[in-house]
Amino acid sequence: MNASTGGDPAIELVPTTVELADQIERFLEVIEENERFLVVSHTSPDGDAIGSTLSMGLLLEALGKEVVFYNRDAVPYNFGFLEGADAMVTEVPADADIDVTVVLDCAEPERIGEEFPEQGWGDTIVVVDHHKTWDAEFADIYVRDVGAAATGELVYRLVVAAGVKLDKPIAEALYCCVMTDTGSFRYSNTSRTTFRIAGELIDAGVEPWRMTSHIYESNPKERLELLALVLNTLEFSHCGRLAFLRIEDEMFESTGTGPELTDGFINYARSIRGVEVATQLREDDEDLWRVSFRSRGKVDVSELAAKFGGGGHHNAAGCRIEGTSDEIVEKLSQALVELLDE
């Protein structure tokens, strides 16, 4: 498949596998055969979740389809500038007559939220995702590549394969995906393909500084006040290779903020010299905590998360655990040390 949007058609800018090309072809057939689509991603959406949802929806609209943009949680403040963000709903309309549900950036129904019906909405479920952990029984069709830096890379391939013009709104949503999921092209998942796609997106009208300014440099002051409280909880394991942060409900109450302002906090802990794994605990309910892991590469935290019913990538994963924060820190410390010493 030639994924170039211009130039010499013999140059394959974004190579793909036969298996992935077949998956894309099957999905394009589903698109052609249906009219009404719901696009959705995981709760507490990050840049890849929002960007892939919006770009997929815009792609479907460009193909003449009816689209409902949905997420259980609201669009985070720093992604609201993207086209289509104002159309995102937090409840699926009762009269929505959906043919196909397209799930972006996750492959497990529980990550979409408790409101997600057992059989989804519509007759067909399609998953477009790049995570290592997945539920093979969830969807009818999968477009998956764990080697992709972001789900947006897969949506980019779909845009090209569908023959849809890569206009600025779609390109900005896709750039949001690849920029945020690679830590502004700093993380180890950044590949030659990632840079090639980013170059194509810039050619389509993306302005890197505009994207950076909106996503990273438009913080409300309350976010910094919240960050100060969170950093004050920083603690380390005896060996110094593990760092922990805690986010409690009272912190949100005192700063007038919410969970949507916590994205990226965990990276401060991972950036500390000598730390191999950073762990962030966020209060989710009584004696229930949402746990995030970030690894510097030695530890596959997706394996750790899977032990507690979660999942993710080698360097970034998460789960939910019951107990007090002190109990959880002790339990995770032991499990993490065992992984480090393997």
C-alpha positions as CSV (number, residue, x, y, z in Angstrom):
1,M,0.0,0.0,0.0
2,N,1.3,3.4,-0.9
3,A,0.5,5.8,2.0
4,S,2.0,8.9,0.4
5,T,-0.3,11.9,-0.1
6,G,1.9,13.4,-2.7
7,G,5.2,13.1,-4.6
8,D,6.5,10.0,-6.3
9,P,3.8,7.3,-6.0
10,A,6.6,4.6,-6.1
11,I,7.9,5.8,-2.7
12,E,6.1,4.1,0.2
13,L,6.4,6.7,2.9
14,V,4.4,4.7,5.5
15,P,5.0,1.0,5.0
16,T,2.5,-1.5,6.3
17,T,2.0,-5.2,6.7
18,V,-0.2,-7.5,4.6
19,E,-2.2,-8.3,7.7
20,L,-2.8,-4.6,8.6
21,A,-3.7,-3.8,5.0
22,D,-6.3,-6.6,5.1
23,Q,-7.8,-5.3,8.3
24,I,-8.0,-1.8,6.8
25,E,-9.7,-3.1,3.7
26,R,-12.3,-5.0,5.8
27,F,-13.1,-1.8,7.8
28,L,-13.4,0.2,4.6
29,E,-16.0,-2.3,3.4
30,V,-18.0,-1.9,6.6
31,I,-17.9,1.9,6.1
32,E,-19.2,1.5,2.6
33,E,-22.0,-0.8,3.6
34,N,-23.3,1.4,6.5
35,E,-24.5,4.9,7.1
36,R,-24.7,5.7,10.9
37,F,-21.6,5.5,13.0
38,L,-20.7,6.2,16.7
39,V,-17.0,7.0,17.4
40,V,-15.9,6.5,21.0
41,S,-12.7,6.1,23.1
42,H,-11.7,5.3,26.7
43,T,-12.8,7.3,29.7
44,S,-10.4,10.0,31.0
45,P,-9.4,10.6,27.3
46,D,-5.9,11.7,26.5
47,G,-4.6,13.3,23.3
48,D,-4.5,10.1,21.3
49,A,-8.1,9.2,22.4
50,I,-9.5,12.6,21.5
51,G,-7.4,13.0,18.4
52,S,-8.2,9.6,17.0
53,T,-11.9,9.9,17.8
54,L,-12.2,13.3,16.1
55,S,-10.1,12.3,13.0
56,M,-12.1,9.1,12.6
57,G,-15.4,11.0,12.8
58,L,-14.2,13.7,10.4
59,L,-13.1,10.9,8.0
60,L,-16.5,9.3,8.2
61,E,-18.2,12.6,7.6
62,A,-16.0,13.2,4.6
63,L,-17.3,9.9,3.2
64,G,-20.9,11.1,3.6
65,K,-21.7,9.2,6.8
66,E,-23.7,10.3,9.8
67,V,-21.5,10.4,13.0
68,V,-22.1,10.7,16.7
69,F,-18.9,11.7,18.6
70,Y,-19.1,10.3,22.1
71,N,-17.0,9.9,25.3
72,R,-18.3,9.4,28.8
73,D,-16.1,12.2,29.9
74,A,-15.8,15.8,28.6
75,V,-13.1,16.9,26.2
76,P,-10.1,18.1,28.3
77,Y,-9.5,21.8,28.2
78,N,-6.4,21.7,26.0
79,F,-8.0,19.7,23.2
80,G,-11.1,21.9,22.8
81,F,-9.6,23.9,19.9
82,L,-9.7,20.8,17.6
83,E,-12.4,20.8,15.0
84,G,-15.3,18.5,16.0
85,A,-14.5,18.8,19.8
86,D,-17.6,20.9,20.3
87,A,-19.7,18.1,18.8
88,M,-18.6,15.5,21.4
89,V,-21.4,14.4,23.6
90,T,-21.2,12.6,27.0
91,E,-24.4,10.7,26.5
92,V,-25.5,8.8,23.4
93,P,-28.8,10.3,22.2
94,A,-31.7,8.1,22.8
95,D,-32.9,8.3,19.2
96,A,-29.4,7.6,17.8
97,D,-29.9,4.7,15.3
98,I,-26.4,3.4,15.1
99,D,-25.2,0.9,12.6
100,V,-21.5,0.7,13.6
101,T,-19.6,1.6,16.8
102,V,-15.9,2.4,16.2
103,V,-13.8,2.2,19.3
104,L,-10.6,4.1,19.2
105,D,-7.4,3.7,21.4
106,C,-8.7,0.8,23.5
107,A,-9.8,-2.7,22.8
108,E,-11.6,-3.6,26.0
109,P,-15.3,-2.6,26.7
110,E,-14.8,-1.8,30.4
111,R,-12.4,1.0,29.4
112,I,-15.2,2.8,27.7
113,G,-17.2,3.1,30.9
114,E,-20.0,1.3,32.7
115,E,-22.6,3.0,30.4
116,F,-21.3,1.0,27.4
117,P,-24.0,-1.7,26.5
118,E,-22.8,-5.3,26.5
119,Q,-23.3,-5.5,22.7
120,G,-22.3,-1.9,22.0
121,W,-24.4,0.3,19.9
122,G,-25.4,-0.9,16.5
123,D,-24.8,-4.3,14.8
124,T,-21.0,-4.1,14.3
125,I,-18.1,-3.1,16.6
126,V,-14.8,-2.1,15.1
127,V,-11.7,-1.5,17.2
128,V,-8.8,0.7,16.0
129,D,-6.0,0.5,18.5
130,H,-2.3,0.1,19.2
131,H,-2.3,-1.2,22.8
132,K,-0.6,-4.5,23.8
133,T,-3.5,-5.7,25.9
134,W,-6.8,-6.4,24.3
135,D,-10.0,-8.4,24.4
136,A,-10.1,-10.6,21.3
137,E,-13.8,-11.3,21.8
138,F,-14.9,-7.7,22.0
139,A,-15.1,-6.5,18.4
140,D,-16.2,-7.9,15.0
141,I,-13.2,-6.2,13.2
142,Y,-9.8,-5.1,14.6
143,V,-7.4,-2.7,13.0
144,R,-4.5,-3.2,15.4
145,D,-0.8,-2.6,15.3
146,V,1.1,-2.6,18.6
147,G,4.1,-1.1,16.8
148,A,2.2,2.1,16.0
149,A,3.3,5.0,18.2
150,A,-0.3,6.2,18.4
151,T,-3.8,5.1,17.3
152,G,-3.6,8.2,15.1
153,E,-1.1,6.5,13.0
154,L,-3.7,3.8,12.1
155,V,-6.3,6.4,11.4
156,Y,-3.9,8.2,9.1
157,R,-3.5,4.9,7.1
158,L,-7.3,4.7,6.9
159,V,-7.6,8.2,5.6
160,V,-5.1,7.5,2.9
161,A,-6.6,4.1,2.0
162,A,-10.0,5.7,1.8
163,G,-8.8,8.3,-0.7
164,V,-10.0,11.1,1.5
165,K,-8.2,14.5,1.3
166,L,-6.0,15.0,4.3
167,D,-7.3,18.5,5.2
168,K,-6.2,20.7,8.0
169,P,-8.9,19.7,10.6
170,I,-8.1,15.9,10.1
171,A,-4.4,16.6,10.1
172,E,-4.5,18.6,13.3
173,A,-6.4,15.8,15.1
174,L,-3.9,13.3,13.9
175,Y,-0.9,15.4,14.9
176,C,-2.5,15.7,18.4
177,C,-2.4,11.9,18.5
178,V,1.2,11.4,17.5
179,M,2.6,14.4,19.4
180,T,1.0,13.5,22.7
181,D,1.5,9.8,22.7
182,T,5.2,10.2,21.9
183,G,5.8,12.9,24.5
184,S,6.4,15.4,21.7
185,F,8.5,12.9,19.8
186,R,10.7,12.1,22.8
187,Y,9.6,8.6,23.8
188,S,11.0,5.3,22.6
189,N,7.9,4.5,20.6
190,T,8.8,7.3,18.2
191,S,9.8,5.8,14.9
192,R,10.7,6.8,11.4
193,T,7.1,6.2,10.4
194,T,6.0,8.6,13.1
195,F,8.2,11.4,11.7
196,R,7.1,10.6,8.2
197,I,3.4,10.9,9.1
198,A,4.1,14.1,11.1
199,G,5.8,15.5,8.0
200,E,2.7,14.7,5.9
201,L,0.5,16.3,8.5
202,I,2.6,19.5,8.4
203,D,2.3,19.5,4.6
204,A,-1.4,19.3,5.1
205,G,-1.4,22.6,7.1
206,V,-0.5,21.7,10.7
207,E,1.4,24.4,12.5
208,P,3.6,22.7,15.2
209,W,3.8,25.8,17.4
210,R,0.0,26.3,17.3
211,M,-0.5,22.7,18.4
212,T,2.1,23.0,21.1
213,S,0.7,26.3,22.4
214,H,-2.8,24.9,22.7
215,I,-1.9,21.5,24.2
216,Y,1.0,22.3,26.5
217,E,1.2,26.0,27.0
218,S,-2.4,27.1,27.8
219,N,-2.6,25.8,31.4
220,P,-5.2,27.4,33.8
221,K,-3.5,28.5,36.9
222,E,-5.5,26.0,38.9
223,R,-3.7,23.2,37.2
224,L,-0.4,24.5,38.6
225,E,-1.9,24.8,42.0
226,L,-3.1,21.2,41.8
227,L,0.3,20.1,40.6
228,A,2.0,21.7,43.6
229,L,-0.2,19.6,45.9
230,V,0.4,16.4,44.0
231,L,4.2,16.8,43.9
232,N,4.1,17.3,47.7
233,T,3.0,13.7,48.0
234,L,6.1,12.4,46.1
235,E,7.7,9.4,47.8
236,F,10.3,6.7,46.9
237,S,10.9,3.1,47.5
238,H,13.9,2.1,49.7
239,C,15.9,1.3,46.6
240,G,15.1,4.6,45.0
241,R,14.0,3.0,41.7
242,L,10.3,3.5,42.3
243,A,8.5,6.9,42.7
244,F,4.9,7.3,43.8
245,L,2.4,10.2,43.5
246,R,-1.0,10.4,45.0
247,I,-4.0,12.5,43.9
248,E,-6.8,12.8,46.4
249,D,-10.3,14.2,46.0
250,E,-9.7,16.9,48.6
251,M,-7.0,18.3,46.3
252,F,-9.6,18.8,43.6
253,E,-11.9,20.4,46.1
254,S,-9.3,22.8,47.4
255,T,-8.2,24.0,43.9
256,G,-11.6,23.8,42.2
257,T,-10.3,21.4,39.6
258,G,-10.9,17.8,38.4
259,P,-9.2,14.8,37.0
260,E,-9.0,16.2,33.5
261,L,-6.2,18.6,34.7
262,T,-3.9,15.8,35.9
263,D,-2.6,14.5,32.5
264,G,1.1,14.4,32.5
265,F,1.7,14.8,36.2
266,I,3.2,11.3,36.5
267,N,6.0,12.2,34.1
268,Y,7.5,14.5,36.7
269,A,8.1,11.4,38.9
270,R,9.5,9.4,36.0
271,S,11.9,12.1,35.1
272,I,13.8,11.8,38.4
273,R,17.3,10.4,38.0
274,G,17.5,6.8,39.2
275,V,13.7,6.2,39.0
276,E,12.8,3.2,36.8
277,V,9.1,3.2,37.3
278,A,6.7,6.0,38.3
279,T,3.3,5.2,39.8
280,Q,0.4,7.6,40.3
281,L,-2.6,6.8,42.4
282,R,-5.7,8.8,41.8
283,E,-8.7,8.5,44.1
284,D,-11.6,7.1,42.0
285,D,-14.2,6.0,44.7
286,E,-14.2,4.9,48.3
287,D,-11.2,2.6,48.7
288,L,-10.8,2.4,44.9
289,W,-7.9,4.0,43.1
290,R,-7.0,4.5,39.5
291,V,-3.3,3.6,39.1
292,S,-1.1,4.7,36.3
293,F,2.4,3.3,35.6
294,R,5.2,4.9,33.6
295,S,8.5,3.0,32.9
296,R,11.8,4.2,31.6
297,G,12.1,0.9,29.6
298,K,13.5,-1.8,31.9
299,V,10.1,-2.9,33.2
300,D,7.2,-3.9,31.1
301,V,4.4,-2.2,33.2
302,S,1.7,-3.7,31.0
303,E,2.5,-7.0,32.6
304,L,2.2,-5.5,36.1
305,A,-1.1,-3.8,35.2
306,A,-2.5,-7.0,33.8
307,K,-1.9,-8.7,37.2
308,F,-4.4,-6.2,38.6
309,G,-6.9,-6.4,35.8
310,G,-5.5,-3.5,33.7
311,G,-3.3,-3.2,30.7
312,G,-1.5,-0.9,28.3
313,H,1.9,-0.6,26.8
314,H,5.5,-1.7,27.8
315,N,6.2,1.8,29.1
316,A,2.7,3.1,30.0
317,A,-0.1,1.2,31.6
318,G,-2.8,1.4,34.2
319,C,-5.4,-0.4,36.3
320,R,-7.8,0.0,39.3
321,I,-7.0,-1.4,42.7
322,E,-9.1,-1.5,45.9
323,G,-7.6,-0.6,49.3
324,T,-6.1,2.3,51.1
325,S,-3.4,4.2,49.3
326,D,-0.8,3.0,51.8
327,E,-1.8,-0.6,51.3
328,I,-1.6,-0.2,47.5
329,V,1.8,1.5,47.6
330,E,3.1,-1.4,49.7
331,K,1.6,-4.0,47.4
332,L,2.8,-2.3,44.3
333,S,6.3,-1.7,45.7
334,Q,6.8,-5.4,46.3
335,A,5.5,-6.3,42.8
336,L,7.6,-3.7,41.1
337,V,10.8,-4.7,42.9
338,E,10.2,-8.3,41.8
339,L,9.9,-7.1,38.2
340,L,13.0,-4.9,38.5
341,D,15.1,-7.8,39.9
342,E,14.1,-10.3,37.2
